[in-house]
Amino acid sequence: MPLIYKIATAAEWSEAKSSGRYIGAPVDKADGFIHFSTVETVRETAAKHFTGQQGLILAALNADALGPDLKWEVSRGGALFPHLYRIMEMHEVLWAKPLPLRDGVHDFTGLLP
């Protein structure tokens, strides 16, 4: 089961839990899809887009279970990134955990395989 990861703010995640659906961060809405990362790219995503930001949530989803609306597209450095072209249903989330910030860097210890 290939896992993909979404980093969200606590406020976005709280709203999604309440509604049962994650409609995306502002960048997702602007781009027309929900951005995800792979295990190989999630650390770089955190560093590039969430530097120094506290109160984040890391969620894991099974890429295969998201169906044909999940597209793998070339992004930075030629890497393939998963993009979901629909709203994410919260029941699709395998787990969601706080992504701690330690000494200004997001600490993925115990969160990734």
Backbone as XML, in Angstrom:
<?xml version="1.0"?>
<chain id="A" units="angstrom">
  <residue number="1" name="MET">
    <atom name="N" x="0.847" y="-1.171" z="0.000"/>
    <atom name="CA" x="0.000" y="0.000" z="0.000"/>
    <atom name="C" x="0.896" y="1.240" z="0.000"/>
  </residue>
  <residue number="2" name="PRO">
    <atom name="N" x="0.940" y="1.964" z="-1.111"/>
    <atom name="CA" x="1.759" y="3.180" z="-1.149"/>
    <atom name="C" x="1.077" y="4.323" z="-0.384"/>
  </residue>
  <residue number="3" name="LEU">
    <atom name="N" x="1.780" y="4.835" z="0.607"/>
    <atom name="CA" x="1.233" y="5.948" z="1.382"/>
    <atom name="C" x="1.637" y="7.273" z="0.761"/>
  </residue>
  <residue number="4" name="ILE">
    <atom name="N" x="0.708" y="8.225" z="0.812"/>
    <atom name="CA" x="0.997" y="9.597" z="0.459"/>
    <atom name="C" x="0.622" y="10.452" z="1.662"/>
  </residue>
  <residue number="5" name="TYR">
    <atom name="N" x="1.162" y="11.661" z="1.719"/>
    <atom name="CA" x="1.049" y="12.480" z="2.921"/>
    <atom name="C" x="0.540" y="13.881" z="2.590"/>
  </residue>
  <residue number="6" name="LYS">
    <atom name="N" x="-0.267" y="14.390" z="3.511"/>
    <atom name="CA" x="-0.765" y="15.758" z="3.414"/>
    <atom name="C" x="-0.388" y="16.486" z="4.696"/>
  </residue>
  <residue number="7" name="ILE">
    <atom name="N" x="0.197" y="17.674" z="4.540"/>
    <atom name="CA" x="0.480" y="18.545" z="5.677"/>
    <atom name="C" x="-0.599" y="19.619" z="5.680"/>
  </residue>
  <residue number="8" name="ALA">
    <atom name="N" x="-1.240" y="19.789" z="6.816"/>
    <atom name="CA" x="-2.314" y="20.777" z="6.944"/>
    <atom name="C" x="-2.158" y="21.526" z="8.255"/>
  </residue>
  <residue number="9" name="THR">
    <atom name="N" x="-2.728" y="22.715" z="8.299"/>
    <atom name="CA" x="-2.742" y="23.444" z="9.568"/>
    <atom name="C" x="-3.783" y="22.819" z="10.483"/>
  </residue>
  <residue number="10" name="ALA">
    <atom name="N" x="-3.622" y="23.052" z="11.773"/>
    <atom name="CA" x="-4.586" y="22.523" z="12.742"/>
    <atom name="C" x="-5.978" y="23.079" z="12.470"/>
  </residue>
  <residue number="11" name="ALA">
    <atom name="N" x="-6.075" y="24.350" z="12.068"/>
    <atom name="CA" x="-7.378" y="24.957" z="11.778"/>
    <atom name="C" x="-8.040" y="24.283" z="10.579"/>
  </residue>
  <residue number="12" name="GLU">
    <atom name="N" x="-7.271" y="24.049" z="9.516"/>
    <atom name="CA" x="-7.817" y="23.359" z="8.341"/>
    <atom name="C" x="-8.276" y="21.955" z="8.717"/>
  </residue>
  <residue number="13" name="TRP">
    <atom name="N" x="-7.471" y="21.293" z="9.548"/>
    <atom name="CA" x="-7.783" y="19.916" z="9.915"/>
    <atom name="C" x="-9.025" y="19.855" z="10.807"/>
  </residue>
  <residue number="14" name="SER">
    <atom name="N" x="-9.148" y="20.780" z="11.700"/>
    <atom name="CA" x="-10.318" y="20.839" z="12.572"/>
    <atom name="C" x="-11.592" y="21.034" z="11.747"/>
  </residue>
  <residue number="15" name="GLU">
    <atom name="N" x="-11.537" y="21.931" z="10.789"/>
    <atom name="CA" x="-12.684" y="22.167" z="9.913"/>
    <atom name="C" x="-13.030" y="20.911" z="9.119"/>
  </residue>
  <residue number="16" name="ALA">
    <atom name="N" x="-12.008" y="20.230" z="8.616"/>
    <atom name="CA" x="-12.227" y="19.001" z="7.847"/>
    <atom name="C" x="-12.845" y="17.910" z="8.715"/>
  </residue>
  <residue number="17" name="LYS">
    <atom name="N" x="-12.370" y="17.778" z="9.933"/>
    <atom name="CA" x="-12.937" y="16.770" z="10.833"/>
    <atom name="C" x="-14.404" y="17.071" z="11.126"/>
  </residue>
  <residue number="18" name="SER">
    <atom name="N" x="-14.725" y="18.324" z="11.286"/>
    <atom name="CA" x="-16.108" y="18.716" z="11.569"/>
    <atom name="C" x="-17.037" y="18.430" z="10.398"/>
  </residue>
  <residue number="19" name="SER">
    <atom name="N" x="-16.549" y="18.691" z="9.186"/>
    <atom name="CA" x="-17.396" y="18.520" z="8.003"/>
    <atom name="C" x="-17.308" y="17.126" z="7.391"/>
  </residue>
  <residue number="20" name="GLY">
    <atom name="N" x="-16.243" y="16.386" z="7.733"/>
    <atom name="CA" x="-16.042" y="15.069" z="7.134"/>
    <atom name="C" x="-15.358" y="15.125" z="5.776"/>
  </residue>
  <residue number="21" name="ARG">
    <atom name="N" x="-14.964" y="16.349" z="5.360"/>
    <atom name="CA" x="-14.337" y="16.532" z="4.054"/>
    <atom name="C" x="-13.219" y="17.553" z="4.166"/>
  </residue>
  <residue number="22" name="TYR">
    <atom name="N" x="-12.137" y="17.302" z="3.452"/>
    <atom name="CA" x="-11.033" y="18.254" z="3.395"/>
    <atom name="C" x="-11.066" y="18.898" z="2.016"/>
  </residue>
  <residue number="23" name="ILE">
    <atom name="N" x="-11.332" y="20.206" z="1.978"/>
    <atom name="CA" x="-11.453" y="20.903" z="0.699"/>
    <atom name="C" x="-10.129" y="21.495" z="0.241"/>
  </residue>
  <residue number="24" name="GLY">
    <atom name="N" x="-9.130" y="21.453" z="1.098"/>
    <atom name="CA" x="-7.801" y="21.890" z="0.715"/>
    <atom name="C" x="-7.377" y="23.196" z="1.342"/>
  </residue>
  <residue number="25" name="ALA">
    <atom name="N" x="-6.085" y="23.410" z="1.311"/>
    <atom name="CA" x="-5.470" y="24.662" z="1.757"/>
    <atom name="C" x="-5.679" y="25.707" z="0.659"/>
  </residue>
  <residue number="26" name="PRO">
    <atom name="N" x="-5.403" y="26.967" z="0.956"/>
    <atom name="CA" x="-5.551" y="27.992" z="-0.091"/>
    <atom name="C" x="-4.805" y="27.661" z="-1.391"/>
  </residue>
  <residue number="27" name="VAL">
    <atom name="N" x="-3.604" y="27.120" z="-1.298"/>
    <atom name="CA" x="-2.853" y="26.774" z="-2.515"/>
    <atom name="C" x="-3.549" y="25.648" z="-3.282"/>
  </residue>
  <residue number="28" name="ASP">
    <atom name="N" x="-4.152" y="24.701" z="-2.575"/>
    <atom name="CA" x="-4.893" y="23.620" z="-3.232"/>
    <atom name="C" x="-6.079" y="24.195" z="-4.008"/>
  </residue>
  <residue number="29" name="LYS">
    <atom name="N" x="-6.815" y="25.060" z="-3.345"/>
    <atom name="CA" x="-7.991" y="25.674" z="-3.989"/>
    <atom name="C" x="-7.573" y="26.481" z="-5.213"/>
  </residue>
  <residue number="30" name="ALA">
    <atom name="N" x="-6.488" y="27.228" z="-5.105"/>
    <atom name="CA" x="-6.016" y="28.039" z="-6.226"/>
    <atom name="C" x="-5.569" y="27.173" z="-7.405"/>
  </residue>
  <residue number="31" name="ASP">
    <atom name="N" x="-4.943" y="26.033" z="-7.110"/>
    <atom name="CA" x="-4.423" y="25.164" z="-8.168"/>
    <atom name="C" x="-5.466" y="24.194" z="-8.722"/>
  </residue>
  <residue number="32" name="GLY">
    <atom name="N" x="-6.573" y="23.997" z="-8.007"/>
    <atom name="CA" x="-7.635" y="23.112" z="-8.485"/>
    <atom name="C" x="-7.446" y="21.656" z="-8.139"/>
  </residue>
  <residue number="33" name="PHE">
    <atom name="N" x="-6.544" y="21.367" z="-7.219"/>
    <atom name="CA" x="-6.332" y="19.992" z="-6.749"/>
    <atom name="C" x="-5.669" y="20.040" z="-5.388"/>
  </residue>
  <residue number="34" name="ILE">
    <atom name="N" x="-5.738" y="18.921" z="-4.672"/>
    <atom name="CA" x="-5.091" y="18.822" z="-3.363"/>
    <atom name="C" x="-3.697" y="18.245" z="-3.557"/>
  </residue>
  <residue number="35" name="HIS">
    <atom name="N" x="-2.709" y="18.988" z="-3.078"/>
    <atom name="CA" x="-1.308" y="18.583" z="-3.171"/>
    <atom name="C" x="-0.988" y="17.548" z="-2.085"/>
  </residue>
  <residue number="36" name="PHE">
    <atom name="N" x="-0.305" y="16.493" z="-2.456"/>
    <atom name="CA" x="0.214" y="15.506" z="-1.521"/>
    <atom name="C" x="1.710" y="15.354" z="-1.756"/>
  </residue>
  <residue number="37" name="SER">
    <atom name="N" x="2.364" y="14.684" z="-0.825"/>
    <atom name="CA" x="3.781" y="14.361" z="-0.950"/>
    <atom name="C" x="3.965" y="12.869" z="-0.757"/>
  </residue>
  <residue number="38" name="THR">
    <atom name="N" x="5.101" y="12.387" z="-1.221"/>
    <atom name="CA" x="5.487" y="10.997" z="-0.984"/>
    <atom name="C" x="6.421" y="10.958" z="0.222"/>
  </residue>
  <residue number="39" name="VAL">
    <atom name="N" x="6.772" y="9.776" z="0.647"/>
    <atom name="CA" x="7.705" y="9.646" z="1.759"/>
    <atom name="C" x="9.048" y="10.287" z="1.404"/>
  </residue>
  <residue number="40" name="GLU">
    <atom name="N" x="9.392" y="10.265" z="0.119"/>
    <atom name="CA" x="10.668" y="10.836" z="-0.321"/>
    <atom name="C" x="10.631" y="12.364" z="-0.375"/>
  </residue>
  <residue number="41" name="THR">
    <atom name="N" x="9.458" y="12.953" z="-0.512"/>
    <atom name="CA" x="9.375" y="14.407" z="-0.724"/>
    <atom name="C" x="8.732" y="15.188" z="0.417"/>
  </residue>
  <residue number="42" name="VAL">
    <atom name="N" x="8.150" y="14.514" z="1.390"/>
    <atom name="CA" x="7.376" y="15.229" z="2.413"/>
    <atom name="C" x="8.253" y="16.122" z="3.293"/>
  </residue>
  <residue number="43" name="ARG">
    <atom name="N" x="9.468" y="15.713" z="3.586"/>
    <atom name="CA" x="10.359" y="16.565" z="4.389"/>
    <atom name="C" x="10.685" y="17.863" z="3.646"/>
  </residue>
  <residue number="44" name="GLU">
    <atom name="N" x="10.966" y="17.737" z="2.366"/>
    <atom name="CA" x="11.266" y="18.919" z="1.560"/>
    <atom name="C" x="10.033" y="19.821" z="1.453"/>
  </residue>
  <residue number="45" name="THR">
    <atom name="N" x="8.857" y="19.226" z="1.330"/>
    <atom name="CA" x="7.622" y="20.002" z="1.292"/>
    <atom name="C" x="7.456" y="20.805" z="2.577"/>
  </residue>
  <residue number="46" name="ALA">
    <atom name="N" x="7.700" y="20.168" z="3.705"/>
    <atom name="CA" x="7.593" y="20.871" z="4.991"/>
    <atom name="C" x="8.581" y="22.029" z="5.057"/>
  </residue>
  <residue number="47" name="ALA">
    <atom name="N" x="9.803" y="21.783" z="4.638"/>
    <atom name="CA" x="10.837" y="22.822" z="4.698"/>
    <atom name="C" x="10.547" y="23.969" z="3.731"/>
  </residue>
  <residue number="48" name="LYS">
    <atom name="N" x="10.023" y="23.644" z="2.567"/>
    <atom name="CA" x="9.796" y="24.658" z="1.537"/>
    <atom name="C" x="8.539" y="25.489" z="1.795"/>
  </residue>
  <residue number="49" name="HIS">
    <atom name="N" x="7.482" y="24.843" z="2.261"/>
    <atom name="CA" x="6.180" y="25.524" z="2.351"/>
    <atom name="C" x="5.712" y="25.816" z="3.776"/>
  </residue>
  <residue number="50" name="PHE">
    <atom name="N" x="6.359" y="25.216" z="4.773"/>
    <atom name="CA" x="5.883" y="25.362" z="6.144"/>
    <atom name="C" x="7.001" y="25.703" z="7.133"/>
  </residue>
  <residue number="51" name="THR">
    <atom name="N" x="8.073" y="26.286" z="6.665"/>
    <atom name="CA" x="9.230" y="26.588" z="7.509"/>
    <atom name="C" x="8.818" y="27.327" z="8.779"/>
  </residue>
  <residue number="52" name="GLY">
    <atom name="N" x="9.225" y="26.774" z="9.912"/>
    <atom name="CA" x="8.994" y="27.401" z="11.207"/>
    <atom name="C" x="7.553" y="27.422" z="11.674"/>
  </residue>
  <residue number="53" name="GLN">
    <atom name="N" x="6.658" y="26.823" z="10.927"/>
    <atom name="CA" x="5.236" y="26.864" z="11.270"/>
    <atom name="C" x="4.882" y="25.773" z="12.276"/>
  </residue>
  <residue number="54" name="GLN">
    <atom name="N" x="4.273" y="26.192" z="13.364"/>
    <atom name="CA" x="3.820" y="25.247" z="14.385"/>
    <atom name="C" x="2.356" y="24.883" z="14.141"/>
  </residue>
  <residue number="55" name="GLY">
    <atom name="N" x="1.891" y="23.878" z="14.877"/>
    <atom name="CA" x="0.481" y="23.501" z="14.821"/>
    <atom name="C" x="0.082" y="22.823" z="13.528"/>
  </residue>
  <residue number="56" name="LEU">
    <atom name="N" x="0.978" y="22.019" z="12.977"/>
    <atom name="CA" x="0.670" y="21.311" z="11.737"/>
    <atom name="C" x="0.262" y="19.876" z="12.015"/>
  </residue>
  <residue number="57" name="ILE">
    <atom name="N" x="-0.484" y="19.329" z="11.077"/>
    <atom name="CA" x="-0.928" y="17.942" z="11.124"/>
    <atom name="C" x="-0.351" y="17.230" z="9.909"/>
  </residue>
  <residue number="58" name="LEU">
    <atom name="N" x="0.144" y="16.018" z="10.111"/>
    <atom name="CA" x="0.583" y="15.164" z="9.019"/>
    <atom name="C" x="-0.421" y="14.026" z="8.905"/>
  </residue>
  <residue number="59" name="ALA">
    <atom name="N" x="-1.006" y="13.889" z="7.729"/>
    <atom name="CA" x="-1.987" y="12.827" z="7.488"/>
    <atom name="C" x="-1.454" y="11.872" z="6.433"/>
  </residue>
  <residue number="60" name="ALA">
    <atom name="N" x="-1.780" y="10.595" z="6.598"/>
    <atom name="CA" x="-1.367" y="9.568" z="5.648"/>
    <atom name="C" x="-2.597" y="8.949" z="4.994"/>
  </residue>
  <residue number="61" name="LEU">
    <atom name="N" x="-2.488" y="8.724" z="3.700"/>
    <atom name="CA" x="-3.563" y="8.099" z="2.938"/>
    <atom name="C" x="-2.981" y="7.025" z="2.041"/>
  </residue>
  <residue number="62" name="ASN">
    <atom name="N" x="-3.794" y="6.042" z="1.700"/>
    <atom name="CA" x="-3.409" y="4.990" z="0.775"/>
    <atom name="C" x="-3.652" y="5.520" z="-0.631"/>
  </residue>
  <residue number="63" name="ALA">
    <atom name="N" x="-2.601" y="5.722" z="-1.393"/>
    <atom name="CA" x="-2.729" y="6.279" z="-2.742"/>
    <atom name="C" x="-3.620" y="5.418" z="-3.622"/>
  </residue>
  <residue number="64" name="ASP">
    <atom name="N" x="-3.508" y="4.107" z="-3.506"/>
    <atom name="CA" x="-4.293" y="3.210" z="-4.360"/>
    <atom name="C" x="-5.789" y="3.319" z="-4.100"/>
  </residue>
  <residue number="65" name="ALA">
    <atom name="N" x="-6.175" y="3.683" z="-2.892"/>
    <atom name="CA" x="-7.595" y="3.746" z="-2.529"/>
    <atom name="C" x="-8.283" y="5.019" z="-3.009"/>
  </residue>
  <residue number="66" name="LEU">
    <atom name="N" x="-7.519" y="5.982" z="-3.529"/>
    <atom name="CA" x="-8.109" y="7.261" z="-3.927"/>
    <atom name="C" x="-8.665" y="7.257" z="-5.345"/>
  </residue>
  <residue number="67" name="GLY">
    <atom name="N" x="-8.418" y="6.201" z="-6.070"/>
    <atom name="CA" x="-9.026" y="6.044" z="-7.381"/>
    <atom name="C" x="-8.417" y="6.910" z="-8.469"/>
  </residue>
  <residue number="68" name="PRO">
    <atom name="N" x="-9.133" y="7.022" z="-9.587"/>
    <atom name="CA" x="-8.591" y="7.698" z="-10.771"/>
    <atom name="C" x="-8.464" y="9.215" z="-10.635"/>
  </residue>
  <residue number="69" name="ASP">
    <atom name="N" x="-9.036" y="9.806" z="-9.595"/>
    <atom name="CA" x="-8.901" y="11.251" z="-9.399"/>
    <atom name="C" x="-7.537" y="11.633" z="-8.838"/>
  </residue>
  <residue number="70" name="LEU">
    <atom name="N" x="-6.730" y="10.640" z="-8.456"/>
    <atom name="CA" x="-5.357" y="10.898" z="-8.009"/>
    <atom name="C" x="-4.438" y="10.779" z="-9.221"/>
  </residue>
  <residue number="71" name="LYS">
    <atom name="N" x="-3.782" y="11.866" z="-9.547"/>
    <atom name="CA" x="-2.874" y="11.906" z="-10.700"/>
    <atom name="C" x="-1.451" y="12.134" z="-10.198"/>
  </residue>
  <residue number="72" name="TRP">
    <atom name="N" x="-0.512" y="11.441" z="-10.806"/>
    <atom name="CA" x="0.912" y="11.617" z="-10.490"/>
    <atom name="C" x="1.490" y="12.525" z="-11.556"/>
  </residue>
  <residue number="73" name="GLU">
    <atom name="N" x="1.931" y="13.719" z="-11.126"/>
    <atom name="CA" x="2.366" y="14.723" z="-12.084"/>
    <atom name="C" x="3.756" y="15.243" z="-11.727"/>
  </residue>
  <residue number="74" name="VAL">
    <atom name="N" x="4.500" y="15.590" z="-12.761"/>
    <atom name="CA" x="5.859" y="16.094" z="-12.582"/>
    <atom name="C" x="5.797" y="17.471" z="-11.929"/>
  </residue>
  <residue number="75" name="SER">
    <atom name="N" x="6.625" y="17.648" z="-10.915"/>
    <atom name="CA" x="6.714" y="18.926" z="-10.225"/>
    <atom name="C" x="8.185" y="19.243" z="-10.046"/>
  </residue>
  <residue number="76" name="ARG">
    <atom name="N" x="8.527" y="19.848" z="-8.890"/>
    <atom name="CA" x="9.898" y="20.330" z="-8.696"/>
    <atom name="C" x="10.952" y="19.229" z="-8.882"/>
  </residue>
  <residue number="77" name="GLY">
    <atom name="N" x="11.986" y="19.596" z="-9.576"/>
    <atom name="CA" x="13.098" y="18.674" z="-9.779"/>
    <atom name="C" x="12.755" y="17.451" z="-10.595"/>
  </residue>
  <residue number="78" name="GLY">
    <atom name="N" x="11.625" y="17.458" z="-11.291"/>
    <atom name="CA" x="11.227" y="16.315" z="-12.095"/>
    <atom name="C" x="10.575" y="15.191" z="-11.315"/>
  </residue>
  <residue number="79" name="ALA">
    <atom name="N" x="10.404" y="15.371" z="-9.999"/>
    <atom name="CA" x="9.775" y="14.326" z="-9.176"/>
    <atom name="C" x="8.279" y="14.255" z="-9.472"/>
  </residue>
  <residue number="80" name="LEU">
    <atom name="N" x="7.725" y="13.056" z="-9.349"/>
    <atom name="CA" x="6.288" y="12.869" z="-9.492"/>
    <atom name="C" x="5.610" y="13.143" z="-8.154"/>
  </residue>
  <residue number="81" name="PHE">
    <atom name="N" x="4.609" y="14.005" z="-8.185"/>
    <atom name="CA" x="3.852" y="14.336" z="-6.977"/>
    <atom name="C" x="2.399" y="13.924" z="-7.178"/>
  </residue>
  <residue number="82" name="PRO">
    <atom name="N" x="1.779" y="13.378" z="-6.126"/>
    <atom name="CA" x="0.371" y="13.005" z="-6.220"/>
    <atom name="C" x="-0.525" y="14.225" z="-6.012"/>
  </residue>
  <residue number="83" name="HIS">
    <atom name="N" x="-1.489" y="14.385" z="-6.919"/>
    <atom name="CA" x="-2.454" y="15.475" z="-6.859"/>
    <atom name="C" x="-3.857" y="14.885" z="-6.949"/>
  </residue>
  <residue number="84" name="LEU">
    <atom name="N" x="-4.708" y="15.229" z="-6.008"/>
    <atom name="CA" x="-6.075" y="14.712" z="-5.968"/>
    <atom name="C" x="-7.021" y="15.760" z="-6.540"/>
  </residue>
  <residue number="85" name="TYR">
    <atom name="N" x="-7.676" y="15.397" z="-7.623"/>
    <atom name="CA" x="-8.571" y="16.317" z="-8.320"/>
    <atom name="C" x="-10.013" y="16.137" z="-7.854"/>
  </residue>
  <residue number="86" name="ARG">
    <atom name="N" x="-10.183" y="16.181" z="-6.572"/>
    <atom name="CA" x="-11.501" y="16.177" z="-5.948"/>
    <atom name="C" x="-11.317" y="16.463" z="-4.474"/>
  </residue>
  <residue number="87" name="ILE">
    <atom name="N" x="-12.420" y="16.675" z="-3.788"/>
    <atom name="CA" x="-12.380" y="16.863" z="-2.340"/>
    <atom name="C" x="-11.999" y="15.533" z="-1.691"/>
  </residue>
  <residue number="88" name="MET">
    <atom name="N" x="-11.201" y="15.598" z="-0.646"/>
    <atom name="CA" x="-10.782" y="14.407" z="0.091"/>
    <atom name="C" x="-11.790" y="14.132" z="1.206"/>
  </residue>
  <residue number="89" name="GLU">
    <atom name="N" x="-12.271" y="12.940" z="1.251"/>
    <atom name="CA" x="-13.184" y="12.524" z="2.312"/>
    <atom name="C" x="-12.353" y="12.078" z="3.520"/>
  </residue>
  <residue number="90" name="MET">
    <atom name="N" x="-12.755" y="12.501" z="4.687"/>
    <atom name="CA" x="-11.956" y="12.207" z="5.886"/>
    <atom name="C" x="-11.880" y="10.716" z="6.200"/>
  </residue>
  <residue number="91" name="HIS">
    <atom name="N" x="-12.855" y="9.943" z="5.760"/>
    <atom name="CA" x="-12.778" y="8.495" z="6.006"/>
    <atom name="C" x="-11.644" y="7.854" z="5.204"/>
  </residue>
  <residue number="92" name="GLU">
    <atom name="N" x="-11.080" y="8.584" z="4.245"/>
    <atom name="CA" x="-9.963" y="8.068" z="3.458"/>
    <atom name="C" x="-8.623" y="8.197" z="4.185"/>
  </residue>
  <residue number="93" name="VAL">
    <atom name="N" x="-8.591" y="8.949" z="5.250"/>
    <atom name="CA" x="-7.365" y="9.177" z="6.014"/>
    <atom name="C" x="-7.073" y="7.956" z="6.883"/>
  </residue>
  <residue number="94" name="LEU">
    <atom name="N" x="-5.883" y="7.398" z="6.741"/>
    <atom name="CA" x="-5.484" y="6.249" z="7.560"/>
    <atom name="C" x="-5.112" y="6.697" z="8.967"/>
  </residue>
  <residue number="95" name="TRP">
    <atom name="N" x="-4.382" y="7.806" z="9.048"/>
    <atom name="CA" x="-4.025" y="8.390" z="10.340"/>
    <atom name="C" x="-3.644" y="9.847" z="10.144"/>
  </residue>
  <residue number="96" name="ALA">
    <atom name="N" x="-3.776" y="10.586" z="11.209"/>
    <atom name="CA" x="-3.361" y="11.989" z="11.231"/>
    <atom name="C" x="-2.748" y="12.266" z="12.595"/>
  </residue>
  <residue number="97" name="LYS">
    <atom name="N" x="-1.554" y="12.853" z="12.581"/>
    <atom name="CA" x="-0.819" y="13.085" z="13.820"/>
    <atom name="C" x="-0.179" y="14.469" z="13.791"/>
  </residue>
  <residue number="98" name="PRO">
    <atom name="N" x="0.042" y="15.052" z="14.955"/>
    <atom name="CA" x="0.751" y="16.340" z="14.996"/>
    <atom name="C" x="2.155" y="16.199" z="14.410"/>
  </residue>
  <residue number="99" name="LEU">
    <atom name="N" x="2.572" y="17.232" z="13.696"/>
    <atom name="CA" x="3.922" y="17.299" z="13.139"/>
    <atom name="C" x="4.699" y="18.317" z="13.963"/>
  </residue>
  <residue number="100" name="PRO">
    <atom name="N" x="5.470" y="17.845" z="14.937"/>
    <atom name="CA" x="6.135" y="18.776" z="15.859"/>
    <atom name="C" x="7.257" y="19.568" z="15.202"/>
  </residue>
  <residue number="101" name="LEU">
    <atom name="N" x="7.479" y="20.729" z="15.766"/>
    <atom name="CA" x="8.569" y="21.604" z="15.355"/>
    <atom name="C" x="9.598" y="21.586" z="16.475"/>
  </residue>
  <residue number="102" name="ARG">
    <atom name="N" x="10.822" y="21.135" z="16.173"/>
    <atom name="CA" x="11.889" y="21.078" z="17.160"/>
    <atom name="C" x="13.080" y="21.880" z="16.634"/>
  </residue>
  <residue number="103" name="ASP">
    <atom name="N" x="13.471" y="22.869" z="17.414"/>
    <atom name="CA" x="14.595" y="23.723" z="17.020"/>
    <atom name="C" x="14.396" y="24.303" z="15.614"/>
  </residue>
  <residue number="104" name="GLY">
    <atom name="N" x="13.155" y="24.671" z="15.301"/>
    <atom name="CA" x="12.843" y="25.319" z="14.030"/>
    <atom name="C" x="12.688" y="24.389" z="12.844"/>
  </residue>
  <residue number="105" name="VAL">
    <atom name="N" x="12.786" y="23.067" z="13.073"/>
    <atom name="CA" x="12.687" y="22.092" z="11.987"/>
    <atom name="C" x="11.584" y="21.095" z="12.320"/>
  </residue>
  <residue number="106" name="HIS">
    <atom name="N" x="10.794" y="20.721" z="11.332"/>
    <atom name="CA" x="9.740" y="19.721" z="11.567"/>
    <atom name="C" x="10.370" y="18.358" z="11.795"/>
  </residue>
  <residue number="107" name="ASP">
    <atom name="N" x="9.886" y="17.697" z="12.832"/>
    <atom name="CA" x="10.450" y="16.426" z="13.266"/>
    <atom name="C" x="9.509" y="15.290" z="12.857"/>
  </residue>
  <residue number="108" name="PHE">
    <atom name="N" x="9.948" y="14.501" z="11.900"/>
    <atom name="CA" x="9.166" y="13.397" z="11.377"/>
    <atom name="C" x="9.448" y="12.070" z="12.097"/>
  </residue>
  <residue number="109" name="THR">
    <atom name="N" x="10.212" y="12.119" z="13.175"/>
    <atom name="CA" x="10.569" y="10.903" z="13.912"/>
    <atom name="C" x="9.307" y="10.146" z="14.304"/>
  </residue>
  <residue number="110" name="GLY">
    <atom name="N" x="9.275" y="8.867" z="13.937"/>
    <atom name="CA" x="8.156" y="8.009" z="14.299"/>
    <atom name="C" x="6.925" y="8.184" z="13.418"/>
  </residue>
  <residue number="111" name="LEU">
    <atom name="N" x="6.978" y="9.099" z="12.464"/>
    <atom name="CA" x="5.816" y="9.334" z="11.597"/>
    <atom name="C" x="5.933" y="8.669" z="10.234"/>
  </residue>
  <residue number="112" name="LEU">
    <atom name="N" x="7.143" y="8.488" z="9.770"/>
    <atom name="CA" x="7.364" y="7.929" z="8.433"/>
    <atom name="C" x="8.048" y="6.569" z="8.522"/>
  </residue>
  <residue number="113" name="PRO">
    <atom name="N" x="7.779" y="5.723" z="7.531"/>
    <atom name="CA" x="8.458" y="4.409" z="7.528"/>
    <atom name="C" x="9.951" y="4.552" z="7.294"/>
  </residue>
</chain>
